[in-house]
C-alpha cells in the first residue's frame, strides 16, 4: 500500500498507510488523544475523524480545549437536540442550528408553543439518545438527490437553503445520526456518546433568517460539555452574567435606552451614559494624538458614485440603508468610513516623505441589520467606529503593524482588559491582489506578532478577500471572549480608487492600506464594559464619582461646601438632599454603584472632615477632605481600573 506523509503542528512528520483516518492516527499517538479528539484539521480544513486521508497533508486534532473543537461539539449537540425534538414532536420542521460563541441553538417550526418546562423533556430525550452511541455519518450527494430527500420530509426550510447552494462549487452533504438526518457541511463528533452533559437554557422567538417578513420560529438555546464540572461552572457564570446584563444595568443605572417606536437598533445615550462615553472618547483622542495619529472628520453620506467605486453597492448593498434623492441624485448614508479617508488622501499629490499617514476618526456609520439579530448595545444599526487607516510604503508596513499591536494592548489595559488572544487570518481561495502583496502582508503580520512575543492562532484561509488580518479577542471578568480589535490589510480599495504616492525613484507606487479598529465600536465596547465591571465602573470612568450625603437637614450647608470644593477639583459629585433616612440613601447609592460616598453629620462638621464609604467595601473611616481629594485625584489620573 502506498504511504502518505502526515505533518504535525510541531513540524514533525511521519508516514502512514494511504487511506488512514484521523482517528487511527490519533490512536497511534496515544489512547488519551484518541479519546479527547473531536475532529481534525486537514491542511487547515476541519473534517470528521473517520474521513480517509489519501495524500500528504498537515494535521491538527481538535479537542474541547480548542475554539474550533468547541464549535464541533456544540454543533453536534444541536443536531442531537433536533433529533430529540423530532422524537417528541414528529411534525417538527427545522431551520438552522449552528454553534455560537457559547453553546448552540436550533430554530424549529412546530404546531404548539414550547414553554420552559418542555426543555427538561427535550433534555432528557437528548441524554437518552446520547447513550445509544449512534455515529454521525456523513453522506455526500447531488443537489437533486438532496432536494428529493427533503421534499419527502416536507421540510421547506432545508429546501430553501438547498436552492441557494451552488453544486459546482460546493459539496452538498447530509449527516445521519440514528433515525435523524440533517443538511450540514460538518464536521461532527464521531458519535453521540461524546456528548455528556447538556443544559437547555431558554426559548425565544426568531424570524426565519432574521427577517420580520418571514414566519416566526421557536429558537431553543443550549450548552453542553464533556465534563460535569465544566457545566456546573458555566451555569454559575451564567447566573452572574444575568446580573451583569448590560440591558438590565443600562436601565437600572440610567445609562441608555432604545425606542422601537422611533427606530430599532438606535441608541439613546442618557446623561450618565453620555458622561462615560465622553471620558472614553477623550481618552481615545489623546491616546491617538500621543501615538502619532491625526484626527479626521468626514461626511455621513455620499453620492452613489462613491459607493460604486468602493464596491459597496456591488457587495454590501443589502447591509446599507436605501438611497435618498438629493437634487435628483442618489445618496447613501455611510456604512463605513474608509472611502472618505481615501478621498482625503487623494485630495493632493502624496510623496513617500508624507508616509506613513495615520488617520483616525470616531465615525458614526449606519448598517441595516435584521431586527431579529439586534441586541442591546452589542448589535445595532447606528454606531460609532473607532476607525483608523494607515497608508504606508512596503518598507514601513511591518513597523506600523508592531506599533498598532502595542497601541491595542495599551488601550485595552487602560480599560481593565489584560487577557487578550490574537488570531492571524491568511489568504482565502478567492482573493484580490497580487500574490507578492499577500505574502508581504502576511509575513508582516506574523513577524509583528512574533516580535512582540505574542502567541497567536493561525486561521489559514480565514482572511477577507481583500487582505489578511489580525483579530484580537478580549476576555472579560466572567472569562467570556469578545471579538473586538481588527488590523486588516486592504488590497482592494487602493486599486479601485487608484491611490498612489511618488517614491524616491520619482515614479508612482501603490501604498499599503491598513484598516484598524481597536475598540470596535463605541456602542458595543460600552456594552462589554458594562458587563465586565458589572456597572461598577472605575473611578475615572464613573459618571458620578462621589455622592455627598448629609445625615439630616442640619448639615446641608456643610455638605454644600464640601460639594463645591469637590467640583472645583473637577470631581464628578452629586449632593443628596432628599428627605430620606440615611440608611435608605446609602443603600440607594450603593445600588447606583457610585465609587465613594461621603457621610456628613455632627462629628464630621465639628472636626471639619468627612466619613468615607467605598462601594462594596463599606466604611473607610474619617478622612480630611484634602487628603481624600488627593487620593481620588491619583486614581483618576492613573486610570486605576480596579473595580470599586
C-alpha positions as CSV (number, residue, x, y, z in Angstrom):
1,X,0.0,0.0,0.0
2,X,1.2,3.5,-0.8
3,X,2.5,5.7,2.0
4,X,1.5,9.3,2.7
5,X,3.3,11.8,4.9
6,X,1.5,13.4,7.8
7,X,2.9,16.6,9.2
8,X,2.0,17.6,12.8
9,X,1.7,21.1,14.3
10,X,5.2,20.8,15.9
11,X,6.7,20.4,12.4
12,X,7.5,16.7,12.8
13,X,6.2,14.3,10.2
14,X,5.5,10.6,9.9
15,X,4.5,8.1,7.2
16,X,1.2,6.2,7.3
17,X,-0.8,3.9,5.0
18,X,-2.8,5.7,2.3
19,X,-6.4,5.9,3.4
20,X,-5.8,6.0,7.1
21,X,-8.3,8.1,9.1
22,X,-7.5,10.9,11.6
23,X,-8.9,8.8,14.4
24,X,-6.5,6.0,13.6
25,X,-3.6,8.4,13.6
26,X,-4.7,9.7,17.0
27,X,-4.9,6.1,18.3
28,X,-1.4,5.5,17.1
29,X,-0.2,8.5,19.1
30,X,-2.0,7.9,22.4
31,X,-5.3,6.5,23.8
32,X,-5.9,9.8,25.6
33,X,-5.7,11.8,22.3
34,X,-8.0,9.4,20.6
35,X,-10.5,9.8,23.5
36,X,-10.3,13.6,23.6
37,X,-10.2,14.3,19.8
38,X,-13.5,15.5,18.4
39,X,-12.5,16.3,14.8
40,X,-9.3,17.2,12.9
41,X,-8.0,19.9,10.6
42,X,-6.5,18.6,7.4
43,X,-4.5,21.2,5.6
44,X,-6.4,23.8,7.6
45,X,-9.9,22.5,6.8
46,X,-12.0,20.9,9.6
47,X,-13.0,17.3,8.9
48,X,-14.6,14.3,10.6
49,X,-12.2,12.0,12.4
50,X,-13.3,9.0,10.3
51,X,-12.5,10.7,6.9
52,X,-9.9,8.7,5.0
53,X,-6.7,10.7,4.2
54,X,-5.3,9.9,0.8
55,X,-2.5,12.4,0.2
56,X,0.4,14.1,2.1
57,X,-1.1,16.6,4.5
58,X,-0.8,18.6,7.7
59,X,-3.0,17.5,10.6
60,X,-4.2,19.1,13.8
61,X,-6.5,17.4,16.2
62,X,-9.4,19.4,17.6
63,X,-10.4,18.9,21.3
64,X,-12.7,20.7,23.6
65,X,-9.8,22.9,24.6
66,X,-9.8,24.5,21.1
67,X,-12.4,27.1,20.0
68,X,-12.9,25.0,16.8
69,X,-13.3,21.9,18.9
70,X,-16.0,23.5,21.0
71,X,-17.7,24.6,17.8
72,X,-17.8,21.0,16.5
73,X,-19.0,19.7,19.9
74,X,-21.8,22.3,20.2
75,X,-22.9,21.9,16.6
76,X,-23.1,18.2,17.1
77,X,-25.2,18.8,20.2
78,X,-27.6,21.0,18.2
79,X,-28.2,18.0,15.8
80,X,-28.8,15.8,18.9
81,X,-31.3,18.3,20.2
82,X,-33.1,18.4,16.8
83,X,-33.2,14.6,16.9
84,X,-34.8,14.6,20.3
85,X,-37.3,17.2,19.2
86,X,-38.2,15.0,16.2
87,X,-38.8,12.1,18.5
88,X,-41.2,14.1,20.7
89,X,-42.7,16.3,18.0
90,X,-42.7,14.3,14.8
91,X,-44.3,17.2,12.9
92,X,-41.4,19.5,13.6
93,X,-39.6,21.2,10.8
94,X,-36.1,22.6,11.2
95,X,-34.5,25.9,10.2
96,X,-30.8,26.3,11.2
97,X,-28.9,25.0,14.2
98,X,-25.4,26.4,14.5
99,X,-22.8,26.5,17.2
100,X,-22.5,30.0,18.7
101,X,-19.9,31.7,21.0
102,X,-21.2,29.8,24.0
103,X,-23.3,26.8,23.0
104,X,-25.8,26.3,20.2
105,X,-29.4,26.9,19.1
106,X,-31.9,25.4,16.7
107,X,-34.8,27.2,15.1
108,X,-37.8,25.0,14.8
109,X,-41.3,25.1,13.5
110,X,-43.9,23.1,15.4
111,X,-47.6,23.4,15.9
112,X,-47.5,24.0,19.7
113,X,-45.9,26.8,21.7
114,X,-43.0,25.5,23.8
115,X,-42.5,26.5,27.4
116,X,-39.7,26.4,29.8
117,X,-40.9,23.1,31.3
118,X,-40.7,21.5,27.8
119,X,-37.0,22.0,27.9
120,X,-36.5,19.3,30.5
121,X,-38.4,16.8,28.5
122,X,-36.2,17.5,25.4
123,X,-33.1,17.5,27.6
124,X,-34.0,14.0,29.0
125,X,-34.6,12.7,25.5
126,X,-31.2,14.0,24.4
127,X,-29.5,12.2,27.2
128,X,-31.3,9.0,26.3
129,X,-30.2,9.3,22.6
130,X,-26.6,10.2,23.5
131,X,-26.3,6.9,25.4
132,X,-27.1,5.0,22.3
133,X,-23.7,6.0,20.9
134,X,-25.1,6.5,17.4
135,X,-22.4,7.6,14.9
136,X,-22.6,10.8,13.0
137,X,-22.3,9.6,9.4
138,X,-21.6,12.0,6.5
139,X,-23.1,11.3,3.1
140,X,-22.2,13.4,0.1
141,X,-24.9,13.6,-2.6
142,X,-26.1,15.6,-5.6
143,X,-28.2,18.7,-5.2
144,X,-31.1,16.9,-6.9
145,X,-31.0,13.9,-4.6
146,X,-30.8,16.3,-1.5
147,X,-33.9,18.2,-2.8
148,X,-35.8,14.9,-3.3
149,X,-34.9,13.8,0.2
150,X,-36.1,16.9,1.9
151,X,-39.2,17.2,-0.3
152,X,-40.2,13.8,1.0
153,X,-39.6,15.0,4.5
154,X,-41.7,18.1,3.8
155,X,-39.1,20.4,5.2
156,X,-39.4,23.7,3.3
157,X,-36.6,25.4,5.3
158,X,-34.0,22.9,4.2
159,X,-35.3,23.2,0.6
160,X,-34.8,26.9,0.7
161,X,-31.3,26.6,1.9
162,X,-30.6,24.0,-0.8
163,X,-31.9,26.2,-3.5
164,X,-29.1,28.7,-2.7
165,X,-26.3,26.2,-2.8
166,X,-24.0,26.1,-5.9
167,X,-23.4,22.4,-6.7
168,X,-20.5,23.2,-9.0
169,X,-18.5,25.0,-6.2
170,X,-19.8,23.4,-3.0
171,X,-20.0,19.8,-1.8
172,X,-23.5,19.1,-0.6
173,X,-23.7,16.7,2.4
174,X,-26.1,15.4,4.9
175,X,-25.4,13.8,8.3
176,X,-27.3,10.8,9.6
177,X,-27.4,10.2,13.4
178,X,-29.8,7.4,14.4
179,X,-33.0,7.9,12.5
180,X,-32.4,11.7,12.2
181,X,-30.9,13.3,9.1
182,X,-29.9,16.9,8.6
183,X,-28.4,19.1,5.9
184,X,-25.0,20.0,7.1
185,X,-21.4,20.8,6.0
186,X,-20.0,19.3,9.2
187,X,-17.7,18.2,10.7
188,X,-19.2,16.4,13.7
189,X,-18.0,14.4,16.7
190,X,-17.6,10.6,16.0
191,X,-20.8,9.6,17.9
192,X,-23.4,10.9,20.3
193,X,-21.5,9.2,23.1
194,X,-19.1,12.1,23.1
195,X,-22.0,14.4,24.2
196,X,-22.1,14.0,28.0
197,X,-23.6,16.9,30.0
198,X,-26.4,19.1,28.5
199,X,-28.4,22.0,29.6
200,X,-31.1,23.7,27.5
201,X,-31.2,27.3,28.6
202,X,-34.2,29.2,27.1
203,X,-36.6,29.6,24.3
204,X,-37.2,32.7,22.2
205,X,-39.0,33.8,19.0
206,X,-36.9,34.2,15.9
207,X,-38.0,35.1,12.4
208,X,-36.8,32.7,9.7
209,X,-33.4,34.1,8.5
210,X,-33.8,37.1,10.8
211,X,-36.4,38.7,8.5
212,X,-39.5,40.0,10.2
213,X,-41.5,39.4,7.0
214,X,-40.9,35.7,7.4
215,X,-42.6,33.2,9.7
216,X,-41.6,33.4,13.4
217,X,-39.9,30.2,14.6
218,X,-39.1,29.0,18.1
219,X,-35.4,29.1,18.9
220,X,-34.1,26.8,21.6
221,X,-30.7,27.7,23.1
222,X,-28.4,25.2,24.9
223,X,-25.0,24.4,26.1
224,X,-23.1,21.1,26.5
225,X,-19.8,19.9,28.0
226,X,-17.7,16.7,28.2
227,X,-17.4,17.0,32.0
228,X,-20.0,17.8,34.7
229,X,-17.8,20.3,36.5
230,X,-17.5,22.3,33.3
231,X,-21.3,22.5,33.1
232,X,-21.6,23.4,36.8
233,X,-19.0,26.2,36.5
234,X,-20.7,27.5,33.3
235,X,-24.2,27.7,34.9
236,X,-22.7,29.6,37.8
237,X,-21.1,32.1,35.4
238,X,-24.4,32.3,33.6
239,X,-26.2,33.4,36.8
240,X,-23.6,36.1,37.3
241,X,-23.9,37.2,33.6
242,X,-27.6,37.7,34.1
243,X,-26.9,40.1,36.9
244,X,-24.4,41.9,34.6
245,X,-26.6,42.1,31.5
246,X,-25.9,45.5,30.0
247,X,-29.5,45.9,29.0
248,X,-30.6,45.4,32.6
249,X,-27.9,47.6,34.1
250,X,-28.3,50.2,31.4
251,X,-31.9,50.8,32.7
252,X,-31.0,50.4,36.4
253,X,-28.2,52.9,36.2
254,X,-29.9,55.2,33.7
255,X,-27.2,54.9,31.1
256,X,-29.0,54.4,27.8
257,X,-32.3,53.3,26.2
258,X,-33.7,52.1,22.9
259,X,-37.1,53.1,21.5
260,X,-38.6,50.7,19.0
261,X,-41.3,53.1,18.0
262,X,-38.7,55.6,16.8
263,X,-36.5,53.0,15.1
264,X,-34.9,49.7,16.1
265,X,-31.2,49.3,16.8
266,X,-30.7,53.0,17.6
267,X,-29.2,54.0,20.9
268,X,-30.2,57.0,23.1
269,X,-27.4,58.0,25.4
270,X,-28.7,59.3,28.8
271,X,-26.6,61.9,30.7
272,X,-24.8,59.3,32.8
273,X,-24.0,57.1,29.8
274,X,-23.0,60.1,27.7
275,X,-20.6,61.1,30.5
276,X,-18.9,57.8,30.4
277,X,-18.8,58.0,26.6
278,X,-17.2,61.4,26.8
279,X,-14.5,60.0,29.1
280,X,-13.9,57.1,26.7
281,X,-13.7,59.4,23.6
282,X,-11.5,62.0,25.3
283,X,-9.0,59.3,26.3
284,X,-9.2,57.7,22.8
285,X,-8.4,61.1,21.1
286,X,-5.5,61.9,23.5
287,X,-4.1,58.4,23.1
288,X,-4.2,58.6,19.3
289,X,-2.6,62.0,19.2
290,X,0.1,60.8,21.6
291,X,0.7,57.8,19.2
292,X,1.2,59.8,16.1
293,X,-2.3,59.8,14.6
294,X,-4.1,62.7,13.2
295,X,-7.9,63.1,13.8
296,X,-10.3,63.3,10.8
297,X,-14.0,64.2,10.5
298,X,-15.9,63.2,7.4
299,X,-19.5,63.3,6.0
300,X,-22.2,60.9,7.0
301,X,-23.4,60.4,3.4
302,X,-22.1,60.3,-0.1
303,X,-23.3,60.0,-3.7
304,X,-23.8,56.6,-5.3
305,X,-20.6,57.2,-7.3
306,X,-18.6,56.8,-4.1
307,X,-20.1,53.5,-3.2
308,X,-20.0,52.2,-6.7
309,X,-16.3,53.0,-6.8
310,X,-15.6,51.4,-3.4
311,X,-17.6,48.3,-4.4
312,X,-20.1,48.6,-1.6
313,X,-23.1,48.8,-3.9
314,X,-21.9,45.6,-5.6
315,X,-21.0,43.5,-2.5
316,X,-22.6,45.2,0.5
317,X,-25.8,46.9,-0.6
318,X,-28.1,44.6,1.4
319,X,-26.4,45.9,4.6
320,X,-26.9,49.5,3.5
321,X,-29.9,51.7,4.1
322,X,-31.9,52.7,1.0
323,X,-30.8,55.6,-1.2
324,X,-32.3,59.0,-0.8
325,X,-32.8,61.5,-3.6
326,X,-31.0,64.9,-3.3
327,X,-31.1,67.2,-6.4
328,X,-32.1,64.2,-8.5
329,X,-29.0,62.3,-7.4
330,X,-28.8,59.2,-5.3
331,X,-27.1,59.5,-1.9
332,X,-26.4,56.8,0.7
333,X,-25.7,57.2,4.4
334,X,-22.4,55.6,5.1
335,X,-21.9,52.0,6.2
336,X,-18.1,52.6,6.5
337,X,-15.7,55.5,6.8
338,X,-12.9,54.2,4.6
339,X,-13.9,55.8,1.2
340,X,-14.0,59.2,2.8
341,X,-10.5,58.8,4.2
342,X,-9.3,57.7,0.7
343,X,-10.8,60.9,-0.8
344,X,-8.8,63.0,1.7
345,X,-5.7,61.0,0.8
346,X,-6.3,61.8,-2.9
347,X,-7.1,65.5,-2.3
348,X,-3.4,66.2,-3.2
349,X,-0.3,64.5,-4.5
350,X,1.4,62.3,-1.9
351,X,5.1,61.7,-1.6
352,X,7.0,58.9,0.1
353,X,8.1,61.7,2.5
354,X,4.4,62.1,3.6
355,X,4.2,58.4,4.7
356,X,3.2,56.8,6.9
357,X,-0.1,58.6,7.3
358,X,-2.1,57.5,10.4
359,X,-5.6,58.9,10.3
360,X,-8.3,58.2,12.9
361,X,-11.9,59.1,13.2
362,X,-14.7,58.4,15.6
363,X,-17.0,58.0,12.6
364,X,-20.7,57.2,13.0
365,X,-22.0,54.6,10.4
366,X,-25.3,53.0,9.7
367,X,-25.8,49.4,8.7
368,X,-29.1,47.6,8.1
369,X,-29.3,44.6,10.5
370,X,-32.3,42.4,10.5
371,X,-34.5,43.1,13.6
372,X,-34.1,39.5,14.7
373,X,-30.4,39.9,15.4
374,X,-30.5,43.3,17.2
375,X,-29.3,43.0,20.8
376,X,-29.0,46.0,23.1
377,X,-25.7,47.8,22.5
378,X,-24.0,44.7,21.1
379,X,-25.8,44.6,17.7
380,X,-27.2,47.9,16.5
381,X,-28.0,49.8,13.3
382,X,-26.3,53.0,14.1
383,X,-22.9,53.1,15.8
384,X,-19.6,54.9,16.1
385,X,-16.5,53.1,15.0
386,X,-13.1,53.9,16.5
387,X,-11.8,53.8,13.0
388,X,-8.3,54.4,11.6
389,X,-6.5,53.9,8.4
390,X,-2.7,53.7,7.9
391,X,-1.2,54.5,4.5
392,X,2.4,53.5,4.2
393,X,5.2,52.2,1.9
394,X,6.1,48.5,1.6
395,X,9.2,49.1,3.7
396,X,7.2,50.7,6.6
397,X,4.5,48.2,6.9
398,X,6.0,45.8,9.5
399,X,7.0,48.6,11.9
400,X,3.5,50.1,11.6
401,X,1.8,46.7,12.5
402,X,4.1,46.4,15.6
403,X,3.0,49.9,16.6
404,X,-0.7,49.1,16.2
405,X,-0.4,45.9,18.2
406,X,1.4,47.8,21.1
407,X,-1.2,50.5,20.9
408,X,-4.1,48.0,21.1
409,X,-2.6,46.2,24.1
410,X,-2.1,49.6,25.9
411,X,-5.6,50.7,25.1
412,X,-7.2,47.5,26.4
413,X,-5.1,47.6,29.6
414,X,-6.3,51.2,30.2
415,X,-9.9,49.9,30.3
416,X,-9.1,46.9,32.5
417,X,-8.7,44.1,30.0
418,X,-5.4,42.3,30.2
419,X,-6.3,38.9,28.9
420,X,-6.0,39.1,25.1
421,X,-5.9,36.5,22.4
422,X,-4.5,37.0,18.9
423,X,-5.6,35.4,15.6
424,X,-3.9,35.7,12.3
425,X,-6.1,35.0,9.2
426,X,-4.5,34.4,5.8
427,X,-5.4,34.4,2.2
428,X,-8.7,32.6,1.2
429,X,-9.2,30.7,-2.0
430,X,-11.0,33.7,-3.7
431,X,-9.0,36.9,-3.2
432,X,-7.9,40.1,-5.0
433,X,-4.4,41.5,-5.1
434,X,-1.0,40.3,-6.2
435,X,0.4,37.2,-4.6
436,X,3.6,39.0,-3.6
437,X,1.5,41.6,-1.8
438,X,-0.4,38.9,0.2
439,X,2.9,37.3,1.1
440,X,4.4,40.6,2.2
441,X,1.4,41.5,4.3
442,X,1.0,38.0,5.9
443,X,4.7,38.0,6.8
444,X,4.4,41.5,8.3
445,X,1.6,40.4,10.5
446,X,3.3,37.2,11.5
447,X,6.7,38.9,12.2
448,X,5.0,41.7,14.2
449,X,3.2,39.2,16.5
450,X,6.4,37.2,16.9
451,X,8.4,40.4,17.5
452,X,6.1,41.2,20.5
453,X,6.4,37.6,21.7
454,X,2.7,37.1,21.4
455,X,1.1,33.6,21.0
456,X,-1.5,33.5,18.2
457,X,-3.8,31.1,16.4
458,X,-3.4,30.7,12.7
459,X,-6.6,30.7,10.7
460,X,-5.4,29.5,7.3
461,X,-7.7,30.8,4.5
462,X,-9.7,32.9,7.0
463,X,-8.8,36.3,5.8
464,X,-11.1,38.7,3.9
465,X,-11.0,38.5,0.1
466,X,-9.1,41.8,0.1
467,X,-6.4,41.2,2.6
468,X,-5.1,39.2,5.6
469,X,-5.8,40.4,9.2
470,X,-5.1,40.1,12.9
471,X,-8.1,39.8,15.2
472,X,-7.9,40.5,18.9
473,X,-10.3,38.9,21.4
474,X,-10.5,40.2,24.9
475,X,-11.6,38.1,27.9
476,X,-13.8,39.8,30.5
477,X,-14.3,39.3,34.2
478,X,-16.5,36.2,33.5
479,X,-13.9,34.7,31.2
480,X,-16.0,35.3,28.2
481,X,-14.2,36.1,24.9
482,X,-15.3,39.1,22.8
483,X,-14.0,39.8,19.3
484,X,-13.1,43.5,19.4
485,X,-9.9,44.7,17.6
486,X,-9.0,44.2,14.0
487,X,-5.9,45.0,12.0
488,X,-6.8,44.5,8.4
489,X,-4.9,44.9,5.1
490,X,-6.8,46.1,2.1
491,X,-5.5,45.5,-1.5
492,X,-8.9,46.2,-3.0
493,X,-9.7,49.9,-2.3
494,X,-6.3,51.3,-3.3
495,X,-6.8,49.7,-6.7
496,X,-10.4,50.8,-7.0
497,X,-9.6,54.4,-6.1
498,X,-6.2,54.4,-8.0
499,X,-4.3,55.5,-4.9
500,X,-0.6,56.4,-5.4
501,X,2.4,58.2,-4.0
502,X,5.6,59.4,-5.6
503,X,8.5,57.2,-4.5
504,X,12.2,58.0,-4.1
505,X,12.6,56.9,-7.7
506,X,10.2,59.6,-8.9
507,X,7.6,57.0,-10.1
508,X,4.1,56.3,-8.8
509,X,3.6,53.5,-6.4
510,X,0.6,52.0,-4.7
511,X,0.6,52.5,-0.9
512,X,-0.3,49.8,1.6
513,X,-3.6,50.5,3.3
514,X,-4.4,49.1,6.7
515,X,-7.8,49.3,8.3
516,X,-7.6,49.4,12.1
517,X,-10.2,49.4,14.8
518,X,-9.2,49.0,18.4
519,X,-12.4,49.2,20.5
520,X,-14.5,48.1,17.5
521,X,-17.5,50.5,18.1
522,X,-18.2,52.7,21.0
523,X,-21.7,51.2,21.5
524,X,-20.5,47.6,21.5
525,X,-17.5,48.4,23.6
526,X,-19.7,50.2,26.1
527,X,-21.9,47.1,26.4
528,X,-18.9,44.9,27.0
529,X,-17.5,47.4,29.5
530,X,-20.8,47.5,31.5
531,X,-20.8,43.7,31.8
532,X,-17.1,43.5,32.6
533,X,-17.4,45.8,35.5
534,X,-21.0,44.8,36.4
535,X,-21.9,48.5,36.2
536,X,-19.4,49.4,39.0
537,X,-17.1,51.5,36.8
538,X,-13.6,52.5,37.9
539,X,-13.4,56.0,39.4
540,X,-12.0,57.7,36.3
541,X,-15.0,56.4,34.2
542,X,-17.8,56.6,36.8
543,X,-20.5,59.1,35.8
544,X,-20.8,60.1,39.4
545,X,-17.6,59.6,41.3
546,X,-18.7,60.8,44.7
547,X,-22.1,61.1,46.5
548,X,-22.2,63.6,49.3
549,X,-24.8,62.5,51.9
550,X,-25.7,64.7,54.9
551,X,-27.4,62.7,57.6
552,X,-30.1,65.4,58.1
553,X,-31.0,69.0,57.1
554,X,-28.9,70.4,59.8
555,X,-25.8,69.5,57.8
556,X,-26.9,70.7,54.4
557,X,-24.7,73.8,54.5
558,X,-21.6,71.9,55.3
559,X,-22.5,69.3,52.6
560,X,-22.8,72.1,50.1
561,X,-19.4,73.5,51.0
562,X,-17.8,70.0,50.6
563,X,-19.6,69.5,47.3
564,X,-18.4,72.9,46.0
565,X,-14.8,72.0,46.9
566,X,-15.0,68.7,45.1
567,X,-16.4,70.4,42.0
568,X,-13.6,72.9,42.0
569,X,-11.2,69.9,41.7
570,X,-13.2,68.6,38.8
571,X,-14.6,65.6,40.6
572,X,-18.0,64.5,39.5
573,X,-20.2,64.8,42.5
574,X,-23.9,64.7,43.5
575,X,-25.3,66.1,46.7
576,X,-28.2,64.1,48.1
577,X,-30.6,66.5,49.9
578,X,-33.5,64.1,49.8
579,X,-35.7,63.9,52.9
580,X,-35.0,60.2,53.5
581,X,-33.3,58.2,56.2
582,X,-29.5,57.9,56.0
583,X,-29.7,54.1,55.7
584,X,-32.1,54.4,52.7
585,X,-29.8,56.9,51.0
586,X,-26.7,54.7,51.5
587,X,-28.5,51.6,50.1
588,X,-29.7,53.6,47.1
589,X,-26.3,55.0,46.2
590,X,-24.8,51.5,46.7
591,X,-27.3,50.2,44.2
592,X,-26.2,53.0,41.8
593,X,-22.7,51.7,42.2
594,X,-21.1,55.1,42.9
595,X,-17.4,54.6,43.9
596,X,-17.5,56.8,47.0
597,X,-20.0,58.2,49.5
598,X,-19.1,60.9,51.9
599,X,-21.3,60.8,55.0
600,X,-21.6,64.2,56.9
601,X,-23.0,64.6,60.3
602,X,-22.3,66.4,63.6
603,X,-19.0,64.7,64.2
604,X,-17.7,65.4,60.7
605,X,-18.9,69.0,60.7
606,X,-17.3,69.7,64.1
607,X,-14.0,68.2,63.0
608,X,-14.1,69.7,59.5
609,X,-13.5,66.3,57.9
610,X,-15.6,63.5,56.2
611,X,-16.5,59.9,56.7
612,X,-15.8,57.8,53.6
613,X,-17.7,54.8,52.4
614,X,-16.4,52.8,49.4
615,X,-18.7,50.8,47.1
616,X,-18.8,47.1,48.2
617,X,-16.3,47.7,50.9
618,X,-18.3,49.9,53.3
619,X,-17.0,52.3,55.9
620,X,-13.4,53.5,55.3
621,X,-13.3,55.8,58.4
622,X,-12.8,59.5,58.8
623,X,-10.5,61.5,56.5
624,X,-9.6,65.1,55.8
625,X,-11.3,66.4,52.7
626,X,-8.0,67.5,51.1
627,X,-6.5,64.0,51.7
628,X,-9.5,62.4,50.1
629,X,-9.2,64.7,47.1
630,X,-5.5,63.9,46.7
631,X,-6.3,60.1,46.9
632,X,-9.1,60.2,44.4
633,X,-7.2,62.5,42.0
634,X,-4.4,59.9,41.9
635,X,-6.8,57.2,41.0
636,X,-8.4,59.3,38.2
637,X,-5.0,60.4,36.8
638,X,-3.6,56.9,36.8
639,X,-6.8,55.5,35.4
640,X,-6.9,52.9,38.1
641,X,-9.3,50.3,36.7
642,X,-9.7,48.3,39.9
643,X,-13.5,47.8,40.3
644,X,-14.8,49.5,43.4
